[in-house]
Amino acid sequence: MRDRHLHIEADSRLLKSIHAAVASELVVDDNNSRWRIIAKFIFYFSISLLAYIGLYEIANPLLFTLCYVAYGFFVLLFAFNFAHDFSHGTIFKKPVWNDLGFIAIYTLNGAHAEAWKKRHIESHHFAPNVEHYDSDLEISSLIRVLPKSDYRWYHRFQHIYAPVTYTTYSLYWVFVKDFYIFFSTGNKPGYVMSFIAQKIFYIFYLLIMPLVFSHQPVYIVLVSFLLMHLCQSIFLLFTFFMTHHVEGLEYPTVDDSGHIQTSWLMNQVKSSNDMHPFSKPANFIFGGFNNHIAHHLFPHIHHIHYPDLNRILYRVLIDHDITPNQTSYWGGVCSHLKLLRRMGVDVPLV
């Protein structure tokens, strides 16, 4: 699929150098890696399960609500750390087991797994930040990040209202976006059944079950469910947005024939942002989303190896006068809001 990008010989040589350096210097102990992944799975599964059990054991309304919010946070981190790697087939050798793991964890978050995977693998990873190629750019007109996109008067305030609108995203994804994608595309019977089953299961286990079996009145459960989504959403969107939409990143353009005006390598490197790229604790929390350049270049390598891989990758890039874009987490939040503020002022030339 890289034939839509420009072929730049120097970048092709650099890409080969990067792969050669990683292949020769990255030490991967398969047995050790297996136990690290198992231990990590046990941790995130257990903490998510404990939070979910708490919904049926806690009588205090405030603690119940906090438990609901905590569950939403932990099950989202569970997806960060496992659903994403499952989608790229980096955990099991047999694709069917990766698919089952991916679908199971995505269903716990309420999102339709198959729809996201197709768009993520075939669109976003192919050409991040490229209009008409990257489906992740298909966001609300309330938010403007593309330099040449349509400008509306209210964009001048987007850095102010964005955090508020971000709190609605997971509800929108689960109950609107997935259904729009489902009804706007041709679906095979298996896909239809999968979609229906995933949505029914999510509503049943995370809303109906607590309504019936918790010690709380209906309004407390409904308010807690809503607050869970609001908190989950703002963390989710800020984390996602700062991987590709902060200051210093590029949005490659496309010519009239549909060719992307940069090489595949530079598209991946200069359109992605890292957060604490050498930090193992950050990698443990974010599941490799904080090592986004490495992930785009090596999606077939499990994220537990990214901090070590980054030391190799950064050295090769810097040796070729390419400085990867990186921020802290909170620095990324601020940088994203600064980008929104600038894009609310920079009116595209007609």
LOVOVEX-942803 format. One record per residue (C-alpha): residue number from 0; residue in one letter; y, z negated, x. Coordinates in nm, 3 decimals, decimal comma. Layout:
<r NUM; 'A'; <Y; Z; X>>
...
//
This chain:
<r 0; 'M'; <0,000; 0,000; 0,000>>
<r 1; 'R'; <0,230; -0,026; 0,301>>
<r 2; 'D'; <0,305; 0,347; 0,280>>
<r 3; 'R'; <0,606; 0,266; 0,059>>
<r 4; 'H'; <0,771; 0,092; 0,355>>
<r 5; 'L'; <0,932; 0,267; 0,649>>
<r 6; 'H'; <0,712; 0,320; 0,951>>
<r 7; 'I'; <0,895; 0,172; 1,249>>
<r 8; 'E'; <0,687; 0,197; 1,563>>
<r 9; 'A'; <0,840; -0,110; 1,731>>
<r 10; 'D'; <0,761; -0,323; 1,425>>
<r 11; 'S'; <0,405; -0,189; 1,413>>
<r 12; 'R'; <0,355; -0,288; 1,776>>
<r 13; 'L'; <0,503; -0,631; 1,708>>
<r 14; 'L'; <0,268; -0,683; 1,413>>
<r 15; 'K'; <-0,029; -0,598; 1,635>>
<r 16; 'S'; <0,101; -0,842; 1,897>>
<r 17; 'I'; <0,128; -1,117; 1,637>>
<r 18; 'H'; <-0,227; -1,060; 1,513>>
<r 19; 'A'; <-0,360; -1,045; 1,868>>
<r 20; 'A'; <-0,186; -1,370; 1,965>>
<r 21; 'V'; <-0,310; -1,554; 1,657>>
<r 22; 'A'; <-0,664; -1,419; 1,699>>
<r 23; 'S'; <-0,681; -1,535; 2,062>>
<r 24; 'E'; <-0,491; -1,866; 2,042>>
<r 25; 'L'; <-0,555; -2,018; 1,699>>
<r 26; 'V'; <-0,854; -2,248; 1,727>>
<r 27; 'V'; <-1,041; -2,288; 1,397>>
<r 28; 'D'; <-1,330; -2,533; 1,376>>
<r 29; 'D'; <-1,510; -2,427; 1,058>>
<r 30; 'N'; <-1,694; -2,758; 1,014>>
<r 31; 'N'; <-1,381; -2,966; 1,067>>
<r 32; 'S'; <-1,182; -2,737; 0,839>>
<r 33; 'R'; <-1,443; -2,770; 0,565>>
<r 34; 'W'; <-1,425; -3,150; 0,568>>
<r 35; 'R'; <-1,045; -3,148; 0,575>>
<r 36; 'I'; <-1,039; -2,925; 0,267>>
<r 37; 'I'; <-1,297; -3,141; 0,088>>
<r 38; 'A'; <-1,102; -3,461; 0,167>>
<r 39; 'K'; <-0,782; -3,300; 0,046>>
<r 40; 'F'; <-0,951; -3,185; -0,276>>
<r 41; 'I'; <-1,084; -3,535; -0,341>>
<r 42; 'F'; <-0,735; -3,680; -0,289>>
<r 43; 'Y'; <-0,551; -3,445; -0,525>>
<r 44; 'F'; <-0,830; -3,441; -0,785>>
<r 45; 'S'; <-0,855; -3,822; -0,783>>
<r 46; 'I'; <-0,483; -3,893; -0,808>>
<r 47; 'S'; <-0,448; -3,637; -1,090>>
<r 48; 'L'; <-0,750; -3,785; -1,272>>
<r 49; 'L'; <-0,617; -4,142; -1,240>>
<r 50; 'A'; <-0,282; -4,037; -1,383>>
<r 51; 'Y'; <-0,457; -3,861; -1,673>>
<r 52; 'I'; <-0,681; -4,161; -1,749>>
<r 53; 'G'; <-0,368; -4,374; -1,753>>
<r 54; 'L'; <-0,250; -4,185; -2,060>>
<r 55; 'Y'; <-0,529; -4,353; -2,258>>
<r 56; 'E'; <-0,515; -4,696; -2,097>>
<r 57; 'I'; <-0,142; -4,775; -2,080>>
<r 58; 'A'; <0,013; -4,951; -2,379>>
<r 59; 'N'; <0,371; -4,981; -2,255>>
<r 60; 'P'; <0,571; -4,676; -2,379>>
<r 61; 'L'; <0,789; -4,651; -2,067>>
<r 62; 'L'; <0,492; -4,672; -1,829>>
<r 63; 'F'; <0,308; -4,421; -2,047>>
<r 64; 'T'; <0,595; -4,175; -2,013>>
<r 65; 'L'; <0,610; -4,228; -1,636>>
<r 66; 'C'; <0,236; -4,170; -1,619>>
<r 67; 'Y'; <0,273; -3,843; -1,813>>
<r 68; 'V'; <0,545; -3,728; -1,572>>
<r 69; 'A'; <0,336; -3,835; -1,272>>
<r 70; 'Y'; <0,037; -3,640; -1,401>>
<r 71; 'G'; <0,246; -3,326; -1,435>>
<r 72; 'F'; <0,370; -3,367; -1,079>>
<r 73; 'F'; <0,028; -3,435; -0,926>>
<r 74; 'V'; <-0,152; -3,156; -1,112>>
<r 75; 'L'; <0,122; -2,916; -0,996>>
<r 76; 'L'; <0,065; -3,026; -0,634>>
<r 77; 'F'; <-0,307; -2,977; -0,700>>
<r 78; 'A'; <-0,225; -2,615; -0,788>>
<r 79; 'F'; <0,001; -2,575; -0,484>>
<r 80; 'N'; <-0,277; -2,695; -0,256>>
<r 81; 'F'; <-0,580; -2,530; -0,414>>
<r 82; 'A'; <-0,509; -2,275; -0,688>>
<r 83; 'H'; <-0,295; -2,069; -0,453>>
<r 84; 'D'; <-0,558; -2,060; -0,179>>
<r 85; 'F'; <-0,829; -1,990; -0,436>>
<r 86; 'S'; <-0,627; -1,689; -0,554>>
<r 87; 'H'; <-0,627; -1,550; -0,199>>
<r 88; 'G'; <-0,997; -1,619; -0,149>>
<r 89; 'T'; <-0,957; -1,853; 0,149>>
<r 90; 'I'; <-1,187; -2,140; 0,041>>
<r 91; 'F'; <-1,525; -1,995; -0,061>>
<r 92; 'K'; <-1,698; -1,693; 0,087>>
<r 93; 'K'; <-1,808; -1,573; -0,258>>
<r 94; 'P'; <-1,514; -1,437; -0,463>>
<r 95; 'V'; <-1,661; -1,567; -0,790>>
<r 96; 'W'; <-1,625; -1,929; -0,678>>
<r 97; 'N'; <-1,267; -1,873; -0,567>>
<r 98; 'D'; <-1,191; -1,713; -0,904>>
<r 99; 'L'; <-1,346; -2,000; -1,099>>
<r 100; 'G'; <-1,160; -2,262; -0,896>>
<r 101; 'F'; <-0,833; -2,074; -0,936>>
<r 102; 'I'; <-0,871; -2,036; -1,313>>
<r 103; 'A'; <-0,974; -2,400; -1,361>>
<r 104; 'I'; <-0,674; -2,548; -1,178>>
<r 105; 'Y'; <-0,426; -2,301; -1,326>>
<r 106; 'T'; <-0,555; -2,384; -1,673>>
<r 107; 'L'; <-0,481; -2,752; -1,607>>
<r 108; 'N'; <-0,117; -2,647; -1,559>>
<r 109; 'G'; <-0,113; -2,434; -1,874>>
<r 110; 'A'; <-0,046; -2,101; -1,704>>
<r 111; 'H'; <-0,261; -1,793; -1,762>>
<r 112; 'A'; <-0,441; -1,754; -1,431>>
<r 113; 'E'; <-0,537; -1,386; -1,433>>
<r 114; 'A'; <-0,189; -1,261; -1,528>>
<r 115; 'W'; <-0,025; -1,455; -1,246>>
<r 116; 'K'; <-0,280; -1,353; -0,982>>
<r 117; 'K'; <-0,246; -0,981; -1,049>>
<r 118; 'R'; <0,133; -0,990; -1,029>>
<r 119; 'H'; <0,133; -1,220; -0,727>>
<r 120; 'I'; <-0,117; -1,032; -0,512>>
<r 121; 'E'; <-0,031; -0,673; -0,605>>
<r 122; 'S'; <0,345; -0,709; -0,649>>
<r 123; 'H'; <0,505; -1,006; -0,477>>
<r 124; 'H'; <0,295; -0,999; -0,160>>
<r 125; 'F'; <0,338; -0,625; -0,127>>
<r 126; 'A'; <0,718; -0,625; -0,124>>
<r 127; 'P'; <0,894; -0,962; -0,162>>
<r 128; 'N'; <1,258; -0,947; -0,273>>
<r 129; 'V'; <1,241; -0,572; -0,339>>
<r 130; 'E'; <1,372; -0,476; -0,682>>
<r 131; 'H'; <1,123; -0,288; -0,903>>
<r 132; 'Y'; <0,837; -0,387; -0,670>>
<r 133; 'D'; <0,843; -0,768; -0,667>>
<r 134; 'S'; <0,764; -0,897; -1,017>>
<r 135; 'D'; <0,899; -1,241; -0,920>>
<r 136; 'L'; <1,247; -1,087; -0,943>>
<r 137; 'E'; <1,198; -1,037; -1,316>>
<r 138; 'I'; <1,389; -1,354; -1,398>>
<r 139; 'S'; <1,637; -1,441; -1,669>>
<r 140; 'S'; <1,972; -1,261; -1,666>>
<r 141; 'L'; <2,121; -1,610; -1,651>>
<r 142; 'I'; <2,040; -1,620; -1,279>>
<r 143; 'R'; <2,168; -1,356; -1,038>>
<r 144; 'V'; <2,023; -1,339; -0,685>>
<r 145; 'L'; <2,000; -0,964; -0,619>>
<r 146; 'P'; <2,314; -0,834; -0,445>>
<r 147; 'K'; <2,334; -0,510; -0,646>>
<r 148; 'S'; <2,218; -0,646; -0,981>>
<r 149; 'D'; <2,436; -0,650; -1,294>>
<r 150; 'Y'; <2,714; -0,905; -1,287>>
<r 151; 'R'; <2,811; -1,107; -1,593>>
<r 152; 'W'; <3,108; -1,338; -1,629>>
<r 153; 'Y'; <2,898; -1,653; -1,662>>
<r 154; 'H'; <2,735; -1,599; -1,322>>
<r 155; 'R'; <3,040; -1,764; -1,164>>
<r 156; 'F'; <2,903; -2,090; -1,305>>
<r 157; 'Q'; <2,535; -2,033; -1,229>>
<r 158; 'H'; <2,523; -2,279; -0,939>>
<r 159; 'I'; <2,629; -2,545; -1,190>>
<r 160; 'Y'; <2,404; -2,467; -1,484>>
<r 161; 'A'; <2,100; -2,345; -1,284>>
<r 162; 'P'; <1,944; -2,692; -1,230>>
<r 163; 'V'; <1,964; -2,753; -1,605>>
<r 164; 'T'; <1,807; -2,420; -1,698>>
<r 165; 'Y'; <1,536; -2,473; -1,435>>
<r 166; 'T'; <1,406; -2,774; -1,630>>
<r 167; 'T'; <1,284; -2,543; -1,907>>
<r 168; 'Y'; <1,081; -2,307; -1,691>>
<r 169; 'S'; <0,727; -2,444; -1,723>>
<r 170; 'L'; <0,760; -2,462; -2,102>>
<r 171; 'Y'; <0,889; -2,105; -2,099>>
<r 172; 'W'; <0,604; -1,993; -1,870>>
<r 173; 'V'; <0,327; -2,160; -2,073>>
<r 174; 'F'; <0,450; -2,084; -2,424>>
<r 175; 'V'; <0,661; -1,768; -2,391>>
<r 176; 'K'; <0,621; -1,570; -2,067>>
<r 177; 'D'; <0,239; -1,566; -2,069>>
<r 178; 'F'; <0,234; -1,450; -2,431>>
<r 179; 'Y'; <0,492; -1,178; -2,360>>
<r 180; 'I'; <0,281; -1,045; -2,071>>
<r 181; 'F'; <-0,033; -1,070; -2,283>>
<r 182; 'F'; <0,105; -0,873; -2,578>>
<r 183; 'S'; <0,292; -0,617; -2,366>>
<r 184; 'T'; <-0,013; -0,501; -2,169>>
<r 185; 'G'; <-0,347; -0,349; -2,265>>
<r 186; 'N'; <-0,615; -0,615; -2,244>>
<r 187; 'K'; <-0,993; -0,593; -2,218>>
<r 188; 'P'; <-1,206; -0,823; -2,439>>
<r 189; 'G'; <-1,293; -1,056; -2,148>>
<r 190; 'Y'; <-0,924; -1,093; -2,060>>
<r 191; 'V'; <-0,838; -1,170; -2,422>>
<r 192; 'M'; <-1,106; -1,439; -2,450>>
<r 193; 'S'; <-0,998; -1,593; -2,120>>
<r 194; 'F'; <-0,635; -1,607; -2,232>>
<r 195; 'I'; <-0,721; -1,769; -2,567>>
<r 196; 'A'; <-0,961; -2,019; -2,412>>
<r 197; 'Q'; <-0,715; -2,127; -2,141>>
<r 198; 'K'; <-0,429; -2,181; -2,385>>
<r 199; 'I'; <-0,642; -2,372; -2,638>>
<r 200; 'F'; <-0,785; -2,595; -2,367>>
<r 201; 'Y'; <-0,442; -2,678; -2,227>>
<r 202; 'I'; <-0,293; -2,772; -2,564>>
<r 203; 'F'; <-0,604; -2,970; -2,656>>
<r 204; 'Y'; <-0,645; -3,177; -2,339>>
<r 205; 'L'; <-0,279; -3,244; -2,258>>
<r 206; 'L'; <-0,121; -3,274; -2,603>>
<r 207; 'I'; <-0,373; -3,319; -2,886>>
<r 208; 'M'; <-0,599; -3,562; -2,699>>
<r 209; 'P'; <-0,312; -3,799; -2,609>>
<r 210; 'L'; <-0,176; -3,769; -2,964>>
<r 211; 'V'; <-0,512; -3,880; -3,106>>
<r 212; 'F'; <-0,648; -4,125; -2,850>>
<r 213; 'S'; <-0,354; -4,284; -2,665>>
<r 214; 'H'; <-0,197; -4,613; -2,775>>
<r 215; 'Q'; <0,139; -4,446; -2,840>>
<r 216; 'P'; <0,311; -4,320; -3,156>>
<r 217; 'V'; <0,347; -3,947; -3,201>>
<r 218; 'Y'; <0,712; -3,933; -3,097>>
<r 219; 'I'; <0,644; -4,110; -2,765>>
<r 220; 'V'; <0,368; -3,863; -2,680>>
<r 221; 'L'; <0,584; -3,563; -2,770>>
<r 222; 'V'; <0,885; -3,694; -2,575>>
<r 223; 'S'; <0,661; -3,771; -2,275>>
<r 224; 'F'; <0,505; -3,425; -2,287>>
<r 225; 'L'; <0,853; -3,272; -2,292>>
<r 226; 'L'; <0,981; -3,491; -2,006>>
<r 227; 'M'; <0,673; -3,404; -1,802>>
<r 228; 'H'; <0,760; -3,036; -1,833>>
<r 229; 'L'; <1,128; -3,091; -1,755>>
<r 230; 'C'; <1,052; -3,279; -1,433>>
<r 231; 'Q'; <0,766; -3,049; -1,336>>
<r 232; 'S'; <0,983; -2,743; -1,393>>
<r 233; 'I'; <1,277; -2,836; -1,174>>
<r 234; 'F'; <1,050; -2,925; -0,881>>
<r 235; 'L'; <0,846; -2,608; -0,932>>
<r 236; 'L'; <1,143; -2,372; -0,949>>
<r 237; 'F'; <1,340; -2,519; -0,663>>
<r 238; 'T'; <1,026; -2,504; -0,447>>
<r 239; 'F'; <0,956; -2,143; -0,545>>
<r 240; 'F'; <1,316; -2,025; -0,522>>
<r 241; 'M'; <1,381; -2,167; -0,179>>
<r 242; 'T'; <1,086; -1,969; -0,036>>
<r 243; 'H'; <1,272; -1,641; -0,097>>
<r 244; 'H'; <1,619; -1,709; -0,238>>
<r 245; 'V'; <1,833; -1,902; 0,009>>
<r 246; 'E'; <2,117; -1,799; 0,236>>
<r 247; 'G'; <2,025; -1,573; 0,526>>
<r 248; 'L'; <1,739; -1,389; 0,356>>
<r 249; 'E'; <1,731; -1,015; 0,291>>
<r 250; 'Y'; <1,678; -0,805; -0,021>>
<r 251; 'P'; <1,557; -0,465; 0,106>>
<r 252; 'T'; <1,677; -0,162; -0,086>>
<r 253; 'V'; <1,483; 0,140; -0,210>>
<r 254; 'D'; <1,587; 0,505; -0,175>>
<r 255; 'D'; <1,577; 0,765; -0,453>>
<r 256; 'S'; <1,213; 0,850; -0,376>>
<r 257; 'G'; <1,103; 0,487; -0,401>>
<r 258; 'H'; <1,064; 0,417; -0,029>>
<r 259; 'I'; <1,155; 0,066; 0,084>>
<r 260; 'Q'; <1,418; 0,080; 0,358>>
<r 261; 'T'; <1,250; -0,152; 0,604>>
<r 262; 'S'; <0,910; -0,198; 0,764>>
<r 263; 'W'; <0,640; -0,406; 0,597>>
<r 264; 'L'; <0,661; -0,667; 0,873>>
<r 265; 'M'; <1,037; -0,711; 0,851>>
<r 266; 'N'; <1,017; -0,720; 0,472>>
<r 267; 'Q'; <0,780; -1,017; 0,492>>
<r 268; 'V'; <0,961; -1,201; 0,773>>
<r 269; 'K'; <1,324; -1,151; 0,675>>
<r 270; 'S'; <1,274; -1,209; 0,302>>
<r 271; 'S'; <1,090; -1,543; 0,340>>
<r 272; 'N'; <1,207; -1,895; 0,420>>
<r 273; 'D'; <1,009; -2,178; 0,581>>
<r 274; 'M'; <1,055; -2,550; 0,514>>
<r 275; 'H'; <0,943; -2,788; 0,788>>
<r 276; 'P'; <0,712; -2,517; 0,929>>
<r 277; 'F'; <0,546; -2,738; 1,194>>
<r 278; 'S'; <0,509; -3,050; 0,981>>
<r 279; 'K'; <0,154; -3,145; 0,881>>
<r 280; 'P'; <0,272; -3,394; 0,614>>
<r 281; 'A'; <0,491; -3,124; 0,455>>
<r 282; 'N'; <0,199; -2,882; 0,470>>
<r 283; 'F'; <-0,024; -3,145; 0,305>>
<r 284; 'I'; <0,225; -3,187; 0,020>>
<r 285; 'F'; <0,326; -2,825; -0,040>>
<r 286; 'G'; <-0,006; -2,658; 0,035>>
<r 287; 'G'; <0,141; -2,393; 0,263>>
<r 288; 'F'; <0,434; -2,294; 0,041>>
<r 289; 'N'; <0,655; -2,448; 0,308>>
<r 290; 'N'; <0,500; -2,209; 0,565>>
<r 291; 'H'; <0,592; -1,899; 0,373>>
<r 292; 'I'; <0,632; -1,647; 0,653>>
<r 293; 'A'; <0,288; -1,733; 0,788>>
<r 294; 'H'; <0,143; -1,710; 0,440>>
<r 295; 'H'; <0,284; -1,363; 0,380>>
<r 296; 'L'; <0,153; -1,237; 0,714>>
<r 297; 'F'; <-0,181; -1,420; 0,697>>
<r 298; 'P'; <-0,269; -1,481; 0,330>>
<r 299; 'H'; <-0,638; -1,470; 0,424>>
<r 300; 'I'; <-0,605; -1,782; 0,643>>
<r 301; 'H'; <-0,621; -2,121; 0,471>>
<r 302; 'H'; <-0,294; -2,313; 0,469>>
<r 303; 'I'; <-0,429; -2,615; 0,661>>
<r 304; 'H'; <-0,401; -2,399; 0,974>>
<r 305; 'Y'; <-0,040; -2,291; 0,920>>
<r 306; 'P'; <0,140; -2,558; 1,130>>
<r 307; 'D'; <-0,068; -2,457; 1,434>>
<r 308; 'L'; <-0,041; -2,088; 1,347>>
<r 309; 'N'; <0,338; -2,120; 1,320>>
<r 310; 'R'; <0,369; -2,235; 1,680>>
<r 311; 'I'; <0,212; -1,906; 1,785>>
<r 312; 'L'; <0,396; -1,694; 1,530>>
<r 313; 'Y'; <0,740; -1,841; 1,601>>
<r 314; 'R'; <0,695; -1,797; 1,976>>
<r 315; 'V'; <0,609; -1,429; 1,942>>
<r 316; 'L'; <0,894; -1,362; 1,697>>
<r 317; 'I'; <1,153; -1,546; 1,905>>
<r 318; 'D'; <1,033; -1,367; 2,218>>
<r 319; 'H'; <1,125; -1,046; 2,032>>
<r 320; 'D'; <1,471; -1,182; 1,934>>
<r 321; 'I'; <1,370; -1,251; 1,574>>
<r 322; 'T'; <1,461; -1,597; 1,447>>
<r 323; 'P'; <1,264; -1,698; 1,135>>
<r 324; 'N'; <1,470; -1,842; 0,852>>
<r 325; 'Q'; <1,396; -2,210; 0,798>>
<r 326; 'T'; <1,545; -2,509; 0,616>>
<r 327; 'S'; <1,452; -2,863; 0,530>>
<r 328; 'Y'; <1,345; -2,917; 0,168>>
<r 329; 'W'; <1,677; -3,062; 0,060>>
<r 330; 'G'; <1,857; -2,818; 0,285>>
<r 331; 'G'; <1,674; -2,542; 0,099>>
<r 332; 'V'; <1,786; -2,680; -0,237>>
<r 333; 'C'; <2,149; -2,682; -0,116>>
<r 334; 'S'; <2,115; -2,337; 0,040>>
<r 335; 'H'; <1,974; -2,195; -0,283>>
<r 336; 'L'; <2,265; -2,336; -0,482>>
<r 337; 'K'; <2,511; -2,197; -0,224>>
<r 338; 'L'; <2,347; -1,856; -0,264>>
<r 339; 'L'; <2,388; -1,879; -0,642>>
<r 340; 'R'; <2,753; -1,972; -0,597>>
<r 341; 'R'; <2,815; -1,675; -0,366>>
<r 342; 'M'; <2,628; -1,436; -0,597>>
<r 343; 'G'; <2,845; -1,561; -0,881>>
<r 344; 'V'; <3,154; -1,445; -0,693>>
<r 345; 'D'; <3,034; -1,129; -0,513>>
<r 346; 'V'; <3,071; -0,857; -0,775>>
<r 347; 'P'; <2,859; -0,547; -0,691>>
<r 348; 'L'; <3,052; -0,231; -0,613>>
<r 349; 'V'; <3,020; 0,037; -0,880>>
//
